[in-house]
């Protein structure tokens, strides 16, 4: 490797996952971590202190101080481009909606980086819970790079599976320290072994996998699906409850959540028979349910369940699993029940507010459950008529539950 490329990670996104997980792993692995973000107060504080705390919430609370960090404001285009040009590795953790806005900047950084005669390839870790994330970024980068740019040769697009749970920071905690972030103890970053162009960094917590698609689907259709099932069923049964661990203290509800996750496990086993076993997936499910009940983490129904238009979309945790079950001719009735419960989800944040997009979802659902199923979940009236018919029946039952008629 050339000397001009320092052990520097340029990380787009100084949010909860960026600071508590990706930045933490690389900082502790000896890298300088440069956060790129458009939230000036965090960037300014990073540059003032050059360190921050990750508070691990569990039976015993511990604090990890993350050092050798700084920030760059996302609007300082030339500086951002220069950071990319001299980075050892880049990562993105901005959420699906933020990816398109940063890709033009990344493309400019790639152009500047490869102005030299013998450039080093650049690996980009995509720290997003997004199926086919590498394909998406590849297409977006091609649209922002000159024609003929050798993207496949020069850039490794590394998909990940983000399994770390990080709760929403309350206002009082942010007022106390704008940089501190809470997280669970879990600290394993599963990532695509085959996508790297350079040697994989030797950092504790990185877990490279050969069949990355299987592991992305495991995260989406076991972890995310289980999360969604717990909060959507939980909100319907206990609408006044705030925390995830509270609804899972209902043993009957927890049993249904587990059965739903096991139904998804059967779908995964049929799709990836050489990657997983029923025993390994069952152990994973039971471990997740234990982690979901971490009281110290203080994870809320609102955080886990909000953003309905995304979380109920055709490729996401619930509808995506149902589509896959349909292709494999496997049952998905329990998953469908969780999806329909999601249509009734109305948990709020600490200020009593909901996302604007969830208010827009309500207006779609007001036209009837079929409108949600076809316009958001991607079910077609002819092909998926049985799925739609079952959902309409389930929706009627859940309306009666909400109205206290059952």
Secondary structure, DSSP 8 states (H G I E B T S, - for coil): --TTS-SEEEEE--SHHIIIIIHHHHHHTT-EEEEEES-HHHHHHHHHHSEEEEEE-SSS-EEEEEESEEEEETT-HHHHHHHHHT-SEEEE-S-HHHHHHHHHHHHHHHHHHTTSTT---EEEEE-S--TTHHHHHHHHHHHHS-TT--HHHHEEEEEEEE--------HHHHHH-TT-EEE-S---EEEEGGG-SS-----TTEEEES-HHHHHHHIIIIIIHHHHHHHHHHHHH-TT--BHHHHTTSHHHHHHHHHHHHHHHHHHHHH-TTT--HHHHHHHHHHHHHHHT-GGG--BHHHHH--HHHHTSTTSTTHHHHHHHHHHT---HHHHHHHHHHTT-----TTS---HHHHHHHHHHTT-HHHHHHHTS---TTTTHHHHHHHHHHHHHHHHHHTT--
